[in-house]
């Protein structure tokens, strides 16, 4: 029999009517000969009452948790004393119950799923996905996808799918490689992003492209990373940076309003990379709370405290009162992020005490004025090479956020842009220059002449990151469209002309075919949804994710394959 409606779609207009519902038994209770069922589908939950003299009683007596059932009965208001308002005021008095399928006892209680070990939840993901929390997350994902598609379609974007099997190119992470049976000894790579293909679409004249692209990166995992993930990819021709940023602000605001009914004020605030690092120690700063650094390098330059006097940078963060145990933990965080240590001192009236206070005598008054630290509060110092100092103190700032719940005092969502990244950064391990975003990012026009000079580290990129609550949810740039500039960029990161042609020959040839100015961005769609859903891991917004070791515990992947399959693609395992 066809069901009348989804459970959550029933309304007072159905009152006193006979309805047919289908779903899973959430709970079953026997009270004084009465059977009470909670029937659940993805839209909601309803109580079903089965009376002893009902023809439905015998069949209802068979039902257990997670059985699939069909219920027919009268939809009516519950007794007045049991009403609390809303859909829960109604129940169904069953006249017919049919068991559509039985179920084994679940390996965990679905209602306690949030407290169950994640590996158990992932092993039985098809059961975990029955939980309302998971269904809300995936419904949010569906709505966000629809909102993105509707907006970009109205803006004239064309949806294009790019290849899943492509050439291995250096893009910053390890490739997943796929051996070719028809071309022994050769390999495809799964795409880390559609970067080159979307630029080729601009060369092809499509002007505006988008794709919810599947991407693959063989890198170490954490809460906001997966080996396979979804990227909202966009590219536009005949635009500059302002055009891209303006459209992205309207798109993100549309998604938040449509999905969460949240208004994001636009334009989003902007910080340069240098400013973000100097003030917050991160190129993706969480701006829901303050705690900006104070730069006191000049205060100590040439002074007697050698640890600070000879440092490239001395940054200080004013915190509330901290215990010695808390300071020790923050020092551990600083050291994990490249600092040699974390100096500290506490305010006591008009002076400083503890930690390095004995070395701060002449600077004490200036430090109190500059930082505004409260009486009893703690000053935390990081000193040394600029980037290490600010990065370490930035990690300490985030630890303080989590320790004291500082973000809760600010807005629920805070979006910002970080712009003006360096084009290149020096890789000390390899003693060479590398790209900060990717090798197709356009430099600032005024800085092109610095390629190949001692000042090429000063080249500014036309790159931008979209930051939400301290997460980078999008990154993009204006692209290089001049073949000569592209060759200069590749040379700057160590490619000879021959190596560049071997790695990117098809793309470099295409650049010479009449390339329009173009730029774009890619959103980490899973990461965005994680923040929108208010969950702590992107695994909570992906239907079938890998665990933190990159394993699919349900399908048991990765797994060995037979020697015959290996031989077909010309591979054999070598025992070391």
N, C-alpha and C positions, 0 to 999 in steps of 0.2 A: 504494500500500500504506500502511496506517495505521502511523504511527510507534509504537514501543514505549513511549517516554517522552521527555521533554525530556532533553537531555544531562546537565544538572546534577542530574537526579532519579534517574539510575542509581545503583545501590548494589550491595554485595557479593551481594545476593540474586539479581542478574542474572548472576552469574559463570557461565561455561560455557554460557550461553544464547545463542540467536540473537536479535539485536536489530535493529530498523530505526530509523535515525536520519535526521533531515532538518535541513538548515541551510545555512550559508555556508562556503565554503572559506576558512579564515583564512590558511593557508600550505600550500605544496606543496613537497616536497623529493624528489629522486631520489638514491638511494644504492645504488650497485652493483646496479642492476636493480630494486631495491625502490622503491616509491613510498610516501612517508609524507605523510599529509594531516593537517591540523588542521581538524576540523569544529567549527563554532561555532553555537550559538543563544543566545538571551538568557539562558539559565540556566547556560551554561558552555561548556567546550571539551574536546575529547577527541582523542587521536591515533588515526588510522586507518592500519593497515598493509596495503598491497596487494602481494601477492607476484607474481613474474613469471609463474608458471603459473596464476594465478587467472583465472577467467572475467571478473573485474571489471577486469583490468589495462588492457585497451584503452580502456574508457570512462574509467577513472581517469586515463589518460594525457592525456585531453582537458582535465582540470580545471585551472583557474587561480584565482588569488586572487579572491574575492568571487563565484565561480560558486555557484549554488544547486544542491545535490546531495542525493541520497538514498543512504544506505549501509546495506547489510545485511551482517551478519557476526557473528562470535562475540565476546562480551564476556569478556575474560580478563585475568589479572594480567600485567603487563609482566615481563620478566626481572628476577631478584632484584637485580642490580646497578643497575637503573634505578629502583628504588622509593625514594620519599622519604616515603611516608605519605599517606593520604587518597585522594581520587578520582583523582589523577594517577597512581596506581599501576596503573590499568587502561587498556587500549586495546581496539580492535576490529580483528580480523583479517577483512578484507572478503572476502565471497564474491560480492557484487553491488554495483555502483555505477551510479547513473543520474544523468545530467546533467539537472536540472530546468529550468535556464536558465543562459545565459551572461551575462557582464558585461564591460563595457568596463574598461580599466585605470583604477583610481580616480585622481582628480586629486591625491590625497595618500595617503601610507601611513597606514592607520588606526592602526597601532601607535605612530606618532609624532604622533598627533593633538594631543596636549597642547602640542607645540612648533610646530604649524602656526598661521599667522596666523588670528586669529578671523574675519575677514571671509571667508576661504576656507572655514573650517568652517561658517559660517552660510550661505554660498552653496550648499553641498552638505550641508545639515543632515541629510538622510535617510541619508547615509553616515556623518556624524559621530555620529549616534545609534546606529550599530552598535557603537561603541566600548564596551568594558565599563564604563569610567568613567561615560559618559553613561547607560548602561542602569541602572547602580547608582543614579544620582541619580534617575531617573524611577521606579524601583521603590521607592525610599525615599519619594518623593512619593505614590505609590499607597498604600503602607502607612500613611503619615501621614493621608491622606484617610480611609481605612477606619477608623483608630483614632478620629479625630475623630467620624465619623458614628456609630460604635458607642457611644461615650461619651455623646454628646448625645441620641441616641435613648433610651438607658437613663435619662437624666435628665429625660425628658419634653419635649424640645424638638421643635418641628414645623418641618420643612423647607419653606420657601416661596420661590418664585422671584419676584423683583420686576422691574419693566420695564427693558428695555434702551434704549428710546426714551422720553425724559421731557422735562421742562421745564428750561431753563437757569436755575440758581440760583447765587448767589455762595457758593462753598464753599472758596475759598482757592487754587484752581488754575484754569487756563484749561480751558474745556469743549471737547470735540470736538463740533462742530455738524453736524447732518444736515439738509439742506434737505428740505422737504415738497413733493412733487409735487402733492398734492391740495389743499394750502393755500399757494398761491404767496406768496413773500415771508416765510414763516414757517419756523421751524426747531425740530427736536428737538435735545436734547443727549444724548450718551451719559453714563451716570451716573458721577460721581466716586466715589460710594458710594451704598448704598441707605438713607442716613440717615433721610430723611423717611418713606420707605415702611415701614421697620421700626418707627418710632414709631407710624405709622398702624396697623400690625398689633397693637400693644399696645392702642391705642384700640379696635380691633376685638375684643379679648378673647382673643387667642391666647396670652397669658401668656409663652410661651417660644418664641422663633423662632431659626432659624439658616439660614445659606446660605453656600455657597462661591461668592461673587459675583464676577462679572467687572466690573472698574472701569476707568475711562478718565480719564487726566489729561494734558493737553497742556502738559507742563512739561519743563524741561531734564533731560537724562538723566545718570545716573551708574551705578556698578556695582550699586547696590541699588535701581534704579528702572527701570521700563518704562512706555511709554505705555498699554499695556493689561496688567493684572495681576489676580491673584486675591486676594481678601480673605475671610477667615473671619469672617463677620458674625454677631453674637449680640445678642439683646435679651431682657430679662426684666422682668416686671411685679411689683409689690408687693415690691420689693427695695430695700435700701440699698447703699451702697458696699461694706460688708463682705461682703454676700452675693455680689456680683459677683466680688470678688477671691478669695474662698474657692473658688468654683467654678472660676475660671480656673486657680488653682494645681493643683487636682486634675486638670483637663483636660490642662494642659501636662505634668504629671508622668506622666499616663497615656500620652500620646503618646511621650514620651522612653523610657519603660519598654517600651512595645510595639514601637517601631520600632528603638531603639538598645540596648535593655537597659541603660539608664542610669537611675540613681535620682537624681531631683532632690529635695533636702531641702526640705520645706515646714514652716512657712510661709516664703515668700520674704522676704528683708530689704526694708525700706522706707526710702526717703529722701524728705524733702520736696523740692520744687523748689528752694527757697532753699538747703537744705543741699547738694543735689547740685551746684548752681552754685558755691556758696561753697567746697566742698571739692575738686571735680573739674573745674569749668568747663564742665559739660555737663549737659543734662537727660536724657541717656542714657549715663551714665558706664559705662565698662568697669571692672568691679570685680574682674577676675581678678588685678590687681596693685594695689599701694598708690599711693605718690607723691601723697599729699594735699597741698593747698596749706596754707601757713601764712598767716594774716592778720596783717600787721604794720602796718596802717594807723595804729593808735594809737602805734606806736613812733616814727613819723616826723612825726606831726601837730604842726604849729607849729614844726618844726625848721628848720635852716638849708638843708637840701637841698630846694630849691623844687620840683623835679620830683615829689617824694614828699610834701612837706609840704602841698601844696594839692590832692592827689588825693582823689577820693571813696573809692578803694580802692587798697591796695597789697598784692599777693599775691606770695608767693615759693614757689618749688618747688625742692627739694633734689634734684640729679641727681648722677650719678657724674662722674668726670673727663671733660671734653669738650675736644676740640681747637678751635682758633679757627675752623677751617673748619666744624665741626659747629655751633658757636655762631652763625656767620653764617647757616647754613641754618635754624636754629631761629628766628632773628630774622626771616627772610623769611616763615616760617610765621606768626609772630605778627602781622606787618604785613598779611598776606593776610586775617587774621581780625580786623582792626579796630584793632590796637594801633599806636601811633606808633613803637614800638621795643621792644626786649627788653634790659633791663639785666641785667648779670651781675657776679659776683665769684667768685673761687676761694678755697677754704680752704687756708691754708698754716700748719700748726701751730695756734696759738691766734689766728691773725689771718686777714685776708682780703687778697687781692692781685688786681690786674688789674681791668679793667672799671671799675665805679663804686666800687671799694674805698676810694678816697681820700675819698669823701663819707660813708663809713659809720663813721668813727672811733668815736664814742661808742656807736653801736648794735651794734658788732661782736659783743661778748660775748653780748648778748641774741639776736642773729640766730643765732649758733652754737648756743645752748641751745634756742631755739625750733624750729629746723629740724632739728637733729641731723645736719647735713651732715657727711660723713666727710672726713678729711684728704685733700686732693687733689680733693675733689668740687667741684661747681659750684652756686652759687645763681643761679636765674633769676627775675627780677622783672618783673611787669607792673603798671603803675599808670595811674590815670585814672578815667574814669567806670566804675562798678561792673561793668555787664554786659559792656562791651567788654574790660575788664581780665581778668575771669575767663574769658570766651570765648576770648580770645587765648591765655591760659596753658593752657586746656584743650586747645587744638589742639597746643600745644607738648608737653604731657604725652603725647598720643597719638603724636606723632612720636618721642618718646623710647621709647615702647613698641615701635614698629616698628623703631627703630634698634638697640635692644639685646635684642629678643625677650623683653620683660618678661612678656608674657601667658603664655608657655610655662611659667613657673614656678608658675602658679596652677592652679586647676581647669580642666578642659576646657570646662565650661559654667558660667556664673554668671548666675543670673536674679535680678532685683530689681524692685521697684515704685518709681516716682517719683510722688508724690502732691502734693496741695495746690498745684496750679498757680494762677497768677493768672487771674482770670476775663477780664481785659482787659489789653491792652498798648498803649502809645502808639506810633502810627506817625508818626515824625518827618517822613517825606517828604510825607505827606498832612495833617499836623497834625491828626490825629483818632485816636480810640480804635478799636481793632479787637479781635476775639476772639482768644484764644490757641489754643483747640481748635476749636470751631465755635459758632455762635450759639444752639444748642439745649442747651448745657451748663448744668446747674443751678448757681447760686451757693450758697455755704454759707448756710444759713438765717439765721445771725446777721448776715450782711453785706448782705442784700437792701436794707436801708434806705440803703445807701451809693450806690445807683444815682442818677445825676443830681447828685451832690455833688462837691466837690473831692477827695474821698477815694475815688472809685470805682476808682482804680487799686489800692486795697488789698483789693478784693473777692476772696475766695478761691473757686476753682472746685471743685466736687466731681468732679474729673477725675483720671485716673490713666493712666500709661503703663507698659507691660510691657517691660523691658529685658533683652536677652540678649547678653552679650559685647560690650557697647557699641553694639548695634543696638536701635533701637526696633522691637519686633516686634508691638506691640499698643498701641492707645490707645482710651480710652473714658471714659465719664462717667455719672453720674446725670443724667437729662434734666430739663428744665423741663416740668412738667405743669400748672402754673397759668398760664392765659392772660394774667393781669395781669403776672406776672413775665416772661413771654415778650415782651410788649410793651415792658416796661422795658429788657430786654436789647437788643432791636432798636433802640430809641431811643438807647441808650448808644453804639451803633456807627454812628449817623447816619441811621437810617431814619426818615422821617416815617411817620405812620399810613398815608398813601396808598401810599407806596412799599412798605411792609411788606405791605399787602394785595395789591398788584400782584405782588410776587415770591412771597409765601408764603400767599396768600389761602386756598387749599384746606386748607392745614395749620392755619392759625390758626382756621379755622372748625371743623375736626375737634377741636382742643383744647378747644373749648367744648361738646363732646358727651359729656363724662364721661370724663376721661383718668386712668388709674391712675398712681400713682408708678411710675417705670420707669427702667431704666438698662441699659447694655450696653457692648460693646467690639467692636473689629474687629482681627483679627490680619492683619498683612502676611504672607500665607501663603508667598509666594515667598521673602521675606526670612528667615523662620523656617527654611525648608528649606535655604536657602543656608548658614546657620550650622550646622544639623544635619549637612549633607553635608560640611562643612569645605572649601567652595570659595569663591573670591573674588568671584563675581558671580552675581546671580540668573539670568543667562542660562544658567548651567550646570545649573539645575534646572527650566527651562522647555523644553518640546519644540521650539517654533518661535518663538524670541524675535526682537525687533528688535535691531539693533546699537546702538552708542552714539550714533548719529545718528538713531535712530528709524526706520531703514529695514529692511524685510524683503528681504534680498539674494537669497533663494531665489525668492520669488514676485514680486519686483520691485515692492514696494509701499512708499510711495505711488507712483502712476503717473498720467499724464494720462488723461483720459477724452475721449470724442468730443464735438465741438460739439453734436451731437444730444442726447446725454445731459445736457449742461449746460443746453441750452434747455428740456428737459423739466421741470427743476426751477427754471426762471426765473433761471439764473445765466449770467454771461459773465465772461471774464477781462478785466481792465483792465490795459493796459500803462502802467506809470509811467515 
